[in-house]
Structure formats: C-alpha cells, structure tokens
Amino acid sequence: MVDHRPSIFESACLDFIGSLVYNLTLAGVETADSIKKWEHYKDPLTDPTKLSSRRRQLVLWSKQEEDPTLLSATEPSVFIIWDINFHLIKMAVGKYSRVDGRRSLNCCSTTSLVVFVAFCLVGVWMLMSTVVPIQNQDSSSEETVNEVKRQTTTDKDSKQFEDSSGELPETVIKRDDNGNDLQSESHLDIKNAQNVAEDVSVNTTEEKQEELVSKEESEVKTEPESENGVEGNQQEKLVEEKSDEKLETEEQTKTQAENDGDGKTNDHEASSGDGESNSEAGNTSDFQEGEKKLEGDETSDGIKQEDEVTIQTEKGNVEKYQDIHSEESDSNNIESQETTAENEQGSTEVVESQNEKETQQSSLSEHKSGHEWKWKLCDVTAGPDYIPCLDNWGSIRKLPSTMHYEHRERHCPDEAPTCLVPLPEGYKRSIQWPTSREKIWYHNVPHTKLAVVKGHQNWVKVTGEYLTFPGGGTQFKNGALHYIDFIQKSLPDIAWGKRSRVILDVGCGVASFGGFLFDRDVLAMSFAPKDEHEAQVQFALERGIPAISAVMGTKRLPFPSSVYDLVHCARCRVPWHIEGGKLLLELNRVLRPGGYFVWSATPVYQKLPEDVGIWKAMSKLTKSMCWDLLVIKKDRLNGVAAAIYRKPSTNECYNERAHNDPPLCSESDDPNTSWNVSLEACMHKVPEDVLNRGSQWPPKWPLRLEKPPYWLKSQLDVDGKSAPEDFISDYKHWKKVVSETYLNGMGINWSSVRNVMDMRAVYGGFAAALKDLKVWVMNVVPVDSRDTLPIIFERGLTGIYHDWCESFSTYPRTYDLLHADHLFSVLKKRCNLVAVIAEVDRILRPEGKLIIWDNAETLNEVESMAKSLQWDIRFTYSKDNEGLLCIQKTFWRPAEKETILSAIA
C-alpha cells in the first residue's frame, strides 16, 4: 500500500514554492536586466539532450519501487526537484518578461506568473508523490520488527530475571526450612513494578511512533531500510514480556501508518513533522545534520533512554512508598508501593492477558519447536481423570493383598510422569462459587453413575447440561443444613464456627456436608477413596469444596496429631471396630484432646443383627479408648440417629484402665510423623503440661487466626527471634502483600477464584490474609520442611503434608490458584523440575494462576517451561537475584501422545 504522506523532501519543495511566491510578489521582478542574467542558460524543455536526461532521471525514479538500487545515495531526489523547478521558473519568467524586450512585469503579469509557477511546481510534486516508493518501507520494517522480536524473546529467556535497575524499598528476610536466612524476597507492592512496566510501555510506544516518521525520512534520503527498522524497534521490545498492551498499540500504529494519507498519525507525530518542515525551510544543511544526530542517538542511546525512564519511574514510586511507610519497623517490612493507577490495574491486566493470548500461539510455537521440552498427552486408562499415584496399575497388580484397601492407597511410579493430562471433551470454565455448590457443568466431570445409584438420596442429579446437587446425602436426604443444625441441637457445646472450626469428614461422598458448613464458618476437609463411587471427590472439588482422595487403609493420614476439632462419619463404610480398632485409633491420633467424634451410621439406630454386633464392638472399643459417649439423638425427619463421642483431655483414664488394650504408643513414636507411616494399634498420651500443644483448646474463631498459639514459644525459636514474633511478622507481611499486590496489582479476578493452594506454607500467613475472600486454601507443608502444619491448624486453617516429587492426591483441574514461595529452587535439587511443572499443570484449572517467588535462575527455568506450555506470562519482576512470576494456564494441549505403561489397567 502506497503511503501518501509528504516526505521531508516534498516538504522542502513546498517551502521553496512558498518562498518563491513570496519573493516574486514583493520584488515584482523589477527590471528586465535581472531577467536577462538567466538568458545564458539553455532552456531545458527546448534542449533535446537535457530533456532526455531529465526523462531518464524520472524513469529511474519511477523504477525505484522495483529496484531501490537504481538511484544511488549520491543522487538524491531533492537535486532533481530543484533542478527541474529552476529551469521551469526560468522559462516561465523569461517568456512573460520579453514581450517587448525592454519593460518589466506589471501587476497582472506578476500574478499570472505566480499562478503558473505554482501550478507547475504542484504538478511536479504530485508526480513525485505518485512515484515515491514508500510501500516497500512498511513491509521491510515489519519484517525487521519480527526479527527484533525474535531476538529479544531469545535474549529475555536468559535475562528476564536479572537485577532490575533502580532503587527498591527495604525487603523482608525469609527463612528456609532449616532456619537459615534466604535472600530477600522483595515481597513489595508489585503495583509499583507493574506501573513501571506500563509507563515504559506507553513511553516506548510514543517513541516508536516518532521514530516511524524519522525512519521513513532517513530511508528515502540516506539510510538503508533494514537498519533503521532495527534501531526503531529495539526500545519497544525491552518490556514486551511485561506489558502486552503494547502489542495492541503497535498494531494500531501500523494501521494508521497504512491508512492515514494525510500523515496525521497522532498529535505528537504531526507536531514533530511541523517542526522538521520549518527547520528545513530555514536551512537544509541544518536538517541534514539533525538527521544524522537523530540516527546516532537511536544507535547509541536507544536502550539507555529506556533504562533511564524505568529508573526514574521506579525511583519516584519508591520514594513515594518510603514516605508512606517510613514508620514501619524493619522486621515487619512488606514492600508495597502506592500508584496513581491503582483502580485501573485489574482491568488493565485482564486486557493484557487477552492480547497476549491472541499473539502467543504463533510465537510460542516457534519457541517450543526449538526447545528441549516436547510436551505430550498422557495416554492412560484414566484419561482426563489421571492421578499418577492412585492410577499406578503396574504397582497395584503386584500387591499381595487388597484386604485393607491397599489398592486405594498411594503407589507412585518410580519416575514422575512429564506428560500432560488431556481435557474432557466439551470442558468449560468452572462455575463460580457459591452457584457451583448447587450445580456444575456436566462435561467438566462427565460421570453419571452416582446420579443413578445415589440420585434417590439427593447426592447428584443430571439436569440438562448440568450436574445438580440438591444438598442431600445418605444420612441427610432432606438437605445438609437441616442435618448440620440437628447435630448442633444434639450437643450445643459443638458450637459450629466458634469452638468447632476445623473438622474432618470421613467418607464424604460428594461433600455436601462440608459444602454447607461454610454457612456456619466451619472449614471441613472431606476425603474419600477413588473407588466405585465414581468421581465423588472430583465432584466435591469442582463444586469448590475442600477434599482429597484418600482412604483409611494401612497408612496414617497425612495430618499432624491433635489438630481436628471434630471428626464426622455419616455411614462412611469404615470398619472401625476390626483389628483392635486400628482405624478408629488413627482418628484418635488426629482428633484434638476434648474433640468430638460424630457417628451417624446404621449401627447407631438399626437393630439388624450385623448392626447390633458392630454397635457392641464399637461400644467396647470406645470405652477402652476412654472416649465418652455424650449423646445419642435421633433425626426424625431423615430417620437417622447420631452418636457423639468426646476424646479425653487428660491421661487420668488411661492410667486407671484395668487392661492396657489398646496399648499406649512408645515414647519414641512421634504422633506428628505421618508421611508413609504404617498404622499402629496404639494410643498416644494426651499432653498435660500447660505449655505443650493440645493441653488447651484454641481461642474461638476468628481470634485464633491472628493470635500466636500459646505453645509456640516453647516449641520453636527462629534465629534468635521468638516464634511468636516471627508468627506476627509473617502474618503482617502476607496481609500487606495480598492486600496491596495480589488483590489490586496483578489483574486477578478474585471472584473467579475459589480453590487455592499454598504449595509451601509456613505459618499459613498467606491463607490467613485471604480470610475475607470467598476462597479456601489448602496449606501444603512439604515433608522436607520444618513441621509448621500444627500451627496452621491451630489458627483454624487446614492443610496437609506432601512430597512434591510425587503427584498430589487430587483430581486434575481442581485448583484455581497455586502459590509457591521459594519452593521450586529447593525441589529441583532432588526432583525433576519438569515433572513438578507437569504436576502443576495437572492440578491447575485452565485459566488458573500460578504465583511464584524464587531466585532468578529458577524463575527463568519455570518461565521458559511455561512458555513452552503456551501459558500466559501475566507478570514478572526481579531484584537482587530474587523475583516474582505470575503465569496463567491456557486451554492448550499437545497433539502427540505418550503411553504410560504403568497407568494402563
């Protein structure tokens, strides 16, 4: 497409016309003598040799579009323009001044001369505008832009998380699992860094538009097209990863350059053009010198100017932050910085994500093709529901027995898989909470067996394109809320949401009990095995209810001792009474001293021989365990009854037992050690020292969330700082980061976030900071970390132990947001980081977010893998070899498959 905007040389012609007309009008060509001085010039239009020469020059000019080399830089077009115009003017003036050979021009002849000359010059200018080859310039520039983009992307893979220039606020010192200081994580207000990126993006876009005009001029005059193309776009690409809004601006600028024939791209460009024209009218040589100077600046100072903008903006924001927060103590520094665009951050990031999503497919495909990571789909029997440690059929087939549900326990493959789990056909973005508690998309969990088997008990029903959940269960067909209130009335001391805050629901089904306990400020962890009750835990998680796939088998549950306020079992099909009560003794381990066990199974109220036998066995066992049977109440509406037991809070009963059966566990048996530990039919003594955990009941919710546990000081000290001080500092830190960064500075739509996981929780400060949101957080304490999980439970939060070198016990696509604070740098020392990222991809929902704090090297690796997965890079920031990365999973899945032989049933 031909660009009709006047070049800098055409502007010079127009200035020449104006100057000529002005001078002719004033002077009036006073005497014929002044005209006779031109007569010795041969008229170019009557000289055949010169005419043909001019024509040849014009032919060469018109052919330049096909071959730009026909005209050399030593014959610029401006000389042709001046030469032709000079002879045309001479001819015209001579013709009208020699009517009688002696008298000068009168007023009429002067006017006619001016009009004639003006028409002639305008005609020549229009001819030049038609033949000037601007077309190739745009296409060449576009190719150069693409080349620079590819080079910059490659460079950024290795330089993305190098130290940023400029000053930053003070940092918070975090500690690793051994109590050693980690390098400052710079948990600052990320809004500052984001604004820096956006400011630089805007400035760079303006500079790009300005450079576009200069580039066109210099290309026609002296410079090759490709050279200026690179120089004009270097600055633009420096912050491409951080601000996708630039991509949209770039395309708009190109469109304007193609379509705006009058050259009015924007006000800034127009004013710049005017200034250049005036400069040329005054002195052409000055213009040429300025052109060269501009080109030199672009070559040597382009990137430096970008850095200066970043530094100045960042310093300004830092000073503002320091003024606002100067009164805070160093121990509680949570770096946050106020910005003038605070209210626009969320919407801006969402727009940026959409723009990046549209452009990332092609660029990342190229990146992937040349990278070592070749992602494939998992070809397994479980298909979209693949859980590597629960679907390891190679190990399950080798089990000597399945009597104790060994086949439902974890059996992880020797090597963690690196393939990606496919999406179910027709998968959609999950329905938001609280609507999701009542219905989910059928295609997201396309299983109907439970609707057939348990539909009459109001577990789940198929309703068009939805699976609906009336809120019922085996023991509460008329709704979970009525059943919850029934338990409260049976024993008011339970005090839902106050005394009883964190509970465990065994054999949860679709977890409607736990789902409706949110209305009572109760956090229930529901679990059930991956068994013939098809996808029951997957239903729970898709609904936004906390749940894991687990079984009461031969191993301890992955929880500390004495942490649950209440344990619930509504016809959970667990044989509590067999083998010395081994399974019930495991509940005793995780139940807090003085906590309750609510059992509403058929042996409580039915008189069938089997039920009567089980009731007798349970009565004997619970008595020997020193559990008090507080009440048995019948729910007439549902036709069931519940027995409520209480665990002792002292060792008095244990010491007075006539028979040591079940026995007390040895003192060397740590009750908190539970990862891959076999069950033992024994009981641990209750702590009686007032400074020991479990000797006192926690404060009521929500006070327990913010108050350090009474036993913390006697249990943990961190580098000379008392554990309570560290607890408070951690809580303040994460409240600051969440409120001023995550909620407002990263463009996350928190209304679409429900299931959250902190992959490396310490005190649970991140989860505590989200208390006022409609989310729940799975706090994971890695097995190779300090054991801080009891502190998390003491606060009224929930969590689990886990080894991230193995897959997590959850279904695919079950979490909306994952948070990893200095986790991956530790994991890659003993795990395959690619397998860890594949596991992150498995459990994260499409369009879910991953927020990472870690060192620069690790973040570079993770970012590179995320790009190869075609994830959206939402935000990056680095300082002092530490940084932050926020990425978003997409719906992309590879086409090639990888068969996992161990997962083939």
N, C-alpha and C positions, 0 to 999 in steps of 0.2 A: 504494500500500500504506500502510495507516494505521500510524503509529508509536505504540505503546502505552507508551512510556517516559514517566514523570511529568514534566510541565513544572515550571518553577521556581515557578509559581503553585500548582500542585497540591501541591507540597511544602510551600508555605506553609499550605495548608489542613490538611494532615496535622499540621503543627506546632501549628496553632491547636487542633485536636482534642485533641492530647496535653496542651496547656497547660490547656484547659478541664477535661478529665477530672481532671487533677492538682489543680487548684484546687478543683473541686467535692468531690473526695474529702477534701481537707484541711479545707475550711471547713464542709462538711456543710450548707450553706445554713441557717445557724444560726437565723435568725428570719424570721417571716413578713413583718416590716416591710421587710426588704431586698427581698422579692419584690414587695411592694405598690408599690415605686417604679417597677416596669415596667408597672403596670396602665394608665397613661395612654397607652401605645402601643396602637394598634388592631391586632388580630390580623390578619396579612396573609392567612391562609387563610380568614378569615370575611368579609373585605372584598372584594367582587366587583371593585371598581375596581383595587385593588392586585394582586389575583390575576391579572386580565387583563393588568396591566402586566408582572408577572413572567413570565407566559406569553409575552407578546410579546418580552420580552428573550431568553427561552430559544429562541423560534422564530428570532429574528435570529441567535442564537448558532449554531444548527444549520444555518442557511443560509450561514454564513460560508464554508463549504467551497466553495460555488458562487460566492459573490461576497465576497471578503475585505473589501470596502469598506463592507459593511452596518454593521459596528461600527467606530466611529471610535476613534482612539487616546485620546480623552478619556474613553471609557467602557470601560476595561479590565475584563476578566472578574473580576479579583480583587474589585472592588467588589460585583459581583453575588453572588459567593460569600459574602462577609462579610455582606451584607445578608440573604440568604436564611437563612444559618446563624443569624444573630442572632435573627430572628423565630421560626424553628423552635425554638430553645432557649428563647426567652421563653414560647412557647406550651406547650412540654413542661413546663417548670418550674412555670408557673402552674397548669397542670392538676393536677399532683400535690401542689401546696402548699396548695390551697384545698379540701381535703376537708371540713374543719370550719371553715375560715376563720380559725383562730386559732393552730394549733400548727405547729411546724416539722417538717421531714422527719426521719424516723427512719433507721436504718441501711439497712433493706430498701428504703425508698423512694429513698434516695440511690443505692443500687446499681442499682435499676431505671431511675432517671433517667439514670445514666451510660451504661448499655447502650443505652437508647432513643436518646439523643442520638448515641452513637457510630454506631448503625445508620443513623440519618437522615443524618448527615454523610458516611458512607461511600457511601451511596446517591447523594447529590448528587455526590460526587467521581467515582463510576463513570459517572454520566450525563455529566459534563464530559469524562472520558477518552474516551467514545464519540464525542462530537461535535466534539472539538478537531481542526481540520483540519491535521494535520501532513503529509498526503500531498503537497500542492502544494509544500511546502517543499523536499522532496528533488528533485522534478523541476525546480523553478526553480533550485535550487542546481546541479544537474547541467548545466543549460543555461548558467548563469553560468560554471561551470568550463570548459566548452568554449569560451566566448567569451574568457576569460582566456588559455586555452591558445593560441588562435589569435593573440591579440595578442602574447603572449610569444614565440611562434615567429617572428612577423614581426620583433619587435624584436631577437631574437637573431641574425637574419641579418646585421644591421649591427653588433651589439655583441658577438658571440661571442668575438672575439679582441682586445677591448680589454684594457688592462692589468688584471691581477688585483690585488686589494688584498692587502696583507701583505708581509712580508719574504721574500726568497728567498736561497738560497745564492749564492756567487760563481759567475761564469759563465766559460765558455770562449770566448776570442776566436777566431773562424774567419775565414778569408781567402777572398776571391773569387779568380777566375782570374787577375787582374792583380796579385795580391799585396796588395791593399788589405784592410783590416780590415772584416769585416762586423759589424753589431751583434751583441752577444752572443746566442747561440742558446739559452741556458738549457738546455743538454743536461744536465738534472738528473735525479735519480731520480724518474721520473714516478709512482712509487708514492705519493709524498707528495701530489701534486696529486690523484691518484685517491682517496686516503683522505680528503682534504678534501671532495671531492665526495660521497663516500659518507657521511661524518659529517654533512654538512649535509643530505643526503637523509634520514637517519634522524631528525635533529632536526626537520626540517621536517614529516616525516610525523607525529611526535608532536604538533607544534604544530597540525597540521591537524585531528587527532582532537579535541584540546582545544577548538579553535575551533568545531568542528562542534556541540558541546553549547552553547557560548555563543551561537552563531548561531541555534540553534533558540529559545533563550530570548528573545533580543532581538527576533527576528522576531515572536513572539507578543505581546510586550509593547509595543514602540515602533518597531522598525525595519522598513523595507521589506525584502522577501526578497532582491531582487537586489543591494542594496547590500552586505549582509553577505556574500553569496556571492562577490563580487569580492574584498572585503577578506580573506576567509578562505582564499583560494586564491592570492593574489599571491606569497607567500613560497614556496609549493610549486613554482612554475614557474620559479624563478630558476635552478635547476640541473637542469632536466628533460633537457637535452641530454646532460649528463654522467653521469646515473645513471638508467637505465631501470628499475632495481629499484623505484623509487618508483611507477611505474605499476601494478605488481602490488599494492603495498601500498595504493594508493589504491582499487583495485577491491575489495580485501578489506575495507577500512574501510567502503565503501559497502554491501557485502553485510551486514556486521554491523549497520549502522545500520538496514537494512531488516528484518532477521530477528530481532534481539535485543529481544524485547518487554520484558524486564526492565531494559533500559537498560544492561547490563553490557558495554559495548564492549571495554574493557580495564581493567586495574587503575588506570592513570593517570586515565582518564576517570571511573571510579567514585569515586576519592578526590576528584577535583575536584568532582564532584556533591555529595558529602557535605559538603564544606567550604562550598559555596554554600547548602545547606539550613540548616546551622547558623547561618550568618550571617543568613539571613532570619528564622529563629526569634527571634534576638535583636533584630533591628532591621530592619524592612522598608526604611526610608529609606536605611540603610547599604548594603543590597543595590542599590538603585537608583543610588546614587552610584557604587558599584563597577562596575555595569554600564556606566554612561556612561564611566567611566575606561578600562575594558577596550576599549570601542569606539574611544575616542580613541587608545589605544595602537596598536590594529590599523591605524588610518588613517594615523597619522603615523610610527610606528616599526617597522612590519612588516618592511620591506625592510632597514632599518638593523640590526635584530636578526639577520637572516640574514647580513648582511655581517660583523657582529661575530663570529658563530660561525665564519665562514670564516677571518677574520683570526686569531682566537685559535688555531684548529686549525692553520692554516698556520704561524704563528709558533712554535708548540710543536714541530712537526715540523722546522722549520728549525733551531731551537736544538739539537735532538737530532742533526741532521745535522752541524752545526758542531762539536759536541763530539766526534763520532766521527771526523771527517775533518779536524780542525784542523791535523794535522801535514803535510798535503799542500801542495805548492808551488802558487803561483798559476798557473804555466804549465801545470800538469797537472790543473787543476780539471775534474772531470767531475761535475756536480752530481747527487748521489744522496742520497736520504734514507731512513732506516730507518723502518719502520712496524710496528705491533703486529699487523697483519692480513696479514703478508707471505704466509703459506701459504694464505690464502684468496683471494688476488687473482685467480688464474687462473680458478677455478671461478665466482667472482662475475661476472667479465666475460663468461664464456660464458653464464650465466643472463641477464645484462643484454642481451646480444646477441639471445637468443631472444625476450625480452619485447619488445625494440624492433622486431624483425622482424614480430611479430604486430600491432603497432599502427601501424607506419609506412606500411602500404599506403594507408590512408584519408587520413592527414594529409598525406603527401607527394603524393598525387594532387591534393589541393586546392592545395598549394603549386605543383605543376607547372602546373596549369591556368592560374594567374595569372602565370606566369613566362615570360621571353623564350625559354628553352630548350625547344624542341619536338623531342624525340629521335625518330628514325625508324630503321627497319631498313634495312640496305643491301640493295638489290635488285641483285645482281651474279651473273655466271655462276658464280663460285667458291663462292657460297653461304656456308656456315659456315666455309669454309677461306680466306676472302678475305684476301690480303696486298696492300694497295694499291700498293706499289712493285714488286711482282712480277706483278700481275694487271692492269696498265695496258695493255689491249689496244689502246686508241687510239694509244698510242705504239709498241707492238710492231709493229702493222701498217704503220707508216711507216718501219721500219728498212730501210736499203738492202741489208743482208745479215745472215744469221744463221750464217755460216760459223764464226765464232769464239764461238758461243753468246751472241751479243748479246741474243737473246730471253730468256735465262735470267738476265740481269743486272738491276740495279735501274733502273726507269724510273718515277719518281714522278709523280703527277698534278700539274698546276700549282697546284691548291688541295687541301690535305689534306682528306680526307673527314671529315665530322662525324656520319655515321650510325653505327649500332651493328650489329655482325655478329651474325646470328642463331645460336642454339644448334642443334646437331644434334638431331633428334628422338630422345628417349629418353636424353639426356645425363644422366650421373650424376657425383657427386663422384669425383675420380680415386682410384684405389687407391694406398695408401701404399707408400713405399719401405721395405724392398727387395722386397716382393712385386711391385711394379709392374715390376721388371726382367724378371720371368718372364711376367706377364700384365697386360692392361689390359681395360677394358670395350670391347666391340665398338662400341656405339653412340656412344662418345666420339670414335672415329676410324673411321667405318663404311666402310672401304675393304678390299676383298678381293683386288685384282689381284695384289699382291705375294705373297699366300698361294698363288695359283695359279701364278704364274711362278717364285717362288723357294722354294716350300714344300719341294721336294726338297733344297734346300741349308740347310734348317732356319733360314731367316730368320724366318718368321712362319707361324702356322697358325691356322685358325678352329676354336675349341673351344667349342661352345655359345654362351653369351653373352659369351665372352671371345675376345680375340686373344692367343695364347700365343707366346712367343719361346724356343725351345729353346737359344738362345745360339750358333747357328751363323752362318755367312757363306759367301760364295762360296769363299773360300780356307781356311775352317776349319769344315767341315761337322760335325765332331765336337766342336765347342764352342770358345768363345773362350779359356777358361782354358788349355786344352792348347796352343793357338796362342801365347798370351802367354808361357807357360813355354818353348815351343820357341824363341822369339826370344831370351829371356834366356840359354838354354843355348848358342845360336849365338854370342852375344857377351856374356859376363858383365859387361863394362865398362858395359853399358847400365844395369844396377843399378836396376831398376824401383823407384820410390818413394824413392830416395835421390839418385842422380845424375840420373836421368831422372824429373822430376816433372811438368813441363808439356809436353804433346805436342799435335800437330795430326794429326787423322785425315782424310785427303782421300778423298772419295767413300765416305762412311761406311756407306751402306745404312741399316739400322735401328739402327746404332751399338752393336751388341753388344760389339764390341772395346772401345770406350770404357767401356761399362757395367760390364764385368768387370774393367777396370783399376782401378776403385775398390778392389777387394780387394787391390791392390798399392800403395795410396797414390799412385796416379797420377791426375792431372787431365787428361783428354783433351777437346779441343774438336773436335767432329765437324762436318763440313759436307758438304752435297750440294745439288745444284740442285733446284728444284721442276720436275720433269720427268715423263717417262712412268713412272718408278718411283714410283708413286702414294703420296704422303704419307710417304715414308721418314723425313724429318726430323721430321714430326709424330709418327710412331711413337716416335722417339727421345725427344722431349721429354715425351710422355705417359708414357713409361716412367721419367722422371726422370733422363735422361742429357743432358749439355750438348751442344747442337747449334744450328746456324743454317742458314738457306737461303742458299747462296752457290755460285758457280761459278768455275772457272778459265777466264776469258774474256779480256776486253780491259782490265780494270782491276786495280789492285793489291788484294790482300786487305786488309780493314780492321784491320790489325795493325801494330805498330811493327816495326822491323828487329831481327834478332838476339835473339829472345825465346823461341823454342821449343827445348826441349832435344832433341826428336826429332820427325820428321815421318814419318807412316806412310801407305802406299798399298798396299792389297791389291786388285789388279785394279780400280783406280779409274777405268779407261776415260779417262784423260787422256793425250793425245798429247804427252808430254814432249819429244820429240826434234824436233818440227817448228819451222819458222820461227826457226831459230837458238837453239832451246831457250828461248824466251821464258817459257814456263810453268814450266819447271824453275828458271830463274833467279829467278822470283818466290819459289819455295820457298827458294832460296839466300838471298834477302833476309831472310826471316822466321826462318831457322834460325840458331841461336846458333853462333858460331865454335867448332869442336870438336864440334858436334852431329851427330846421326845421321839418315840417311835410310834407312828400311826399305821395300824394294820387293819385293812377293811376287806380281808379275803373271806371266802366262804366258810372256812373252819370257825370263824368267829360267831356265825349266826346260823349255819345249817347243821342239821342233825343226821346227815348221811354217815354211814359207818366210817368211810375214809376221812371225812371232815372231823368227826369226833376223835378219831385216832390222832390226827395231826394236832388238834387242839390240845389234847392231853400231853403230847410230846413237847409242844411249844410251851405249855404252862410249866412243865418241869424244867425245861431249859432256861427260860427267862428267870425263874426263881433262883436257879443255881448261879445265874449271872448277876444276881442282885438287882434285877430290874423290877421296879414297882409297877404293877398293873393299876393304873389310876382310875380308869373308867371304861365301861363298855356301853355304847349308846347305839340305838337303832334309828336309822333314817327311814321313816315310814313312806316318804314319797318315792324313794328309789328302791325300797325293800331290801336294804343292806344294813349292816352294823359295823362299827369300828371299835377296835380295842386300842387304847392309848397307854403306852408304857413310858417310864422315865428311867434314864440311866442314873446310877448313884453319883453323888458329888463328893463322897468321901470313901475311904478304904475300910470303914468300920465293918460293913457287911462281909467284905472279902476276908477279913481277919477272923470273923466269927463262924465261917462256914464249917460244917462238920466234915465235908469231903472237899478236897481240892480238885473239883471237877465242875466245869473245865478249869484246867490249871492256870496259874499266873505265868505270864511270859518271863523268860530270863531277863535279868537286868541288862545284858548285852544286846538284847533285841531292841533296836531303835524303832519306835512306833511310827516315826515320820518317814522312814525309808520305805518306799512303796513301789519304785520303778522296777518291774520284772522281779518282784519278790514273791515267793510262793506263800500261800496261806498256811497259817498255823492255827490249830485249835487251842488257842490260849488267850488270856486277857492281860492287858497292861494295867498296872495300878493307876489310880487317879492321883494327880498331883495335889498335894495338900499345903505345901509352902505357899504363902500368900504372894510371893514374888515369882512363882512359876506359872507358866501358861496353863490355863484350864482350871485354875483354882478359883477364879471369879468369873461371873458372867459379864460379857461386854456391856458397855452402855447401850441404851436404846438407840435405834436408828432415828435420825441420821447423825446423832452426836458421835457415834462410834466411827464414822467415816473420817472425821477430821482430828480426832483425839488420838495421840500415840497410845498404843496398848500399855497397860500398867506394867507388864512384864518385860517390855522391850529393853529397858536399861540394863536389866540383869542378864539379858540374853546376848545382846550384840553391842559392840563398840566398833566404830569405823575410824581408824587413823586418828585416834585421839579425840575425835568428836563423838559425843554421846549419841547413841542410836536415836533417841527422841528428837535431838536437834537435827540429825540427818533426815529423819522422817518428815519433820516440819518443812525443812528446806526443800526436800524433794516435792512435797505437795505444792508449795508456793511456786516452785519452778514450773511444774506442769500446768498449774492453773494459768500462769502467765502465758506460756507457750500456746496452750489451747485457746484461751480467750482472745489473744491478740494476734495469733498467727493462723492456727488451724481453722478457726471459725470464720475469720474475716480476711485472711491474707492469701489463701490458696485456691479460692474458687470452688470449694467443695460444697455441693448442695446437701447439707446435712439432713434435710427432710427425706432424702432417699437412702440414708444410711441407717441400718438397724443392727446388723450383726457385726461386731467389731472384735478384733483380736489384737492383743498386745503380745507380740511374739517373744519378747524378753522383758517381762515385767519385773520390777524390783520391789518397791513398796506398794505398787498399784496406784501411783500418783496420777498417771495418765488416765486410768479408768475413773478415778475419783473426780478428776477435773471435768469429766463428761456427765456428771451426775444429773444435771438439769436437762439433758437431752433425752429424747425417747430412743435411747440405744442401750444395749447391754454389751459388756466387754468380757471376753474370755482371756483371763490373765494367765499366760503361759510362763512358767519358771523352768528354764532348761535344766536338765539333770546334772549338767556340769557347772552350774552356777551356785552361788550362795543360796541356801534354802530360806527364802523370804516368803514362801507361799502361806505359811500360817499367819503372817502379818496381814496379808491381803484378805484372808477370810475374816480375821478379827475386825477388819474395817467394814464388814458387811458386803464384801465383794466376793466374786467366785473366780476359780482358776483351776489349773491342772499342771502336773509335771509332764514333761515331754522331752524326747531326744530328737532334735531337728535333723539328724542324719537319717531319720526314718520318716515315713509318712504319718500324718496326723489321723486320729481316729474319727474322721468326719467324711461325709459325702462330698463329691465335687460340687463346686459353685455354691458354697454355703455362707461365705462371708463377704460383706460389702466393703470392709476396710481392714487392712493389715498394717500394723505399726511395729517397726523393728528398730530399736535403739541400740546401736553397736552390737548387733548380732552376727551379721554375715562375715565380718572380719575375724570373728572368733571361730565360726563354723568352718570356714574354708581351710583352717589348719588341720582339721580332722575329717572333713566331709567333702563330697563332691559338690561344689557350689552350683554346678549346672543342674544337678538333681534337686537341690534345695529350691532353685528358681522354678523348676518344673513342678515341684510340690506347691509352691506359692501360686502358680498358675492354676493348679488343680482345685485348690480350695477357694480361690477368689472368683467372685462372680464377674461375668463380662460387664465392663464399665465400672468395676470396683477399683479402689485406690490402694496403692502401696506407698507408705511413707517411711523413708529410711534416713536415719542419722548414722554416719560411719566415716571412716577415713577416706581420703580422696582415691586411693588405689582401688579400694573395694567398690566405691561408688562408680568408678569408671567401668569396672567389670560388670556390675549389675546393670548400669545404663546401656552398655553395649549389648548385653543379652536381652534387655527389654526391647531395644530397637529391633533385634533380630526376631523377636516375637511379635513385632509390629504393634507394640504398646505405644500409647501416647506419653510423651515426656511432658508432664504438666509443669514442673518447676525444678530448678537446680540452684544450688548456692554452695559456696565453699569459702573457707577462711582458715589459715593456719593448718592446712592439711586435713581439715575436718569439713564435713559438708552435709547437706540435706538434699534428698532427691524424692520427688513425688511423681509417681507414674500411674497410669491408668490402663488397665487391661481392656482389650478390644474383643470383638467377636471373631477375630481371625483364627482360623485353624488351618494347618498344613494339609496338603492332599495326600502326601506319601504316608504309608502306614508302617509300623514296626510291631511285629508279633512278639508278645511277651509270653514265652512258653510256660512259665510258672503260673501265669494267670489264666490259662486255658483249662476249663473244668473237664 
